[in-house]
Amino acid sequence: MKKYFLILVLLMSYKILAIDNLFLVGKVEDYFPLTNELKINVKSGSCKGIRYFIIDKKLNRNIIGKKIYFSIDSSSCEKNTKHKIVEFSIGE
């Protein structure tokens, strides 16, 4: 019985860890420090256009106008959903 329980737990944790993140590229249009939101004009993927994303890290306003490479906490991008940015890198 313990053997089957262990297998079940392993399968459940594997399923949870198998969530994919969507990688996107865009230009930062605005930053709202009070709500930690970025307004990004996404140039890649199925998420093209102006979108709002939530970020945990506090940023400087000099990020506005810069290119951003980032991944979100979802494998798809819904139009009216504010996804969380998991990782990001700033370009020129």
Secondary structure by P-SEA (a helix, b strand, c coil): caaaaaaaaaaaaaaaacbbbbbbbbbbcccccccccccccccccccccbbbbbbccccccccccbbbbbcccccccccccccccccccccc
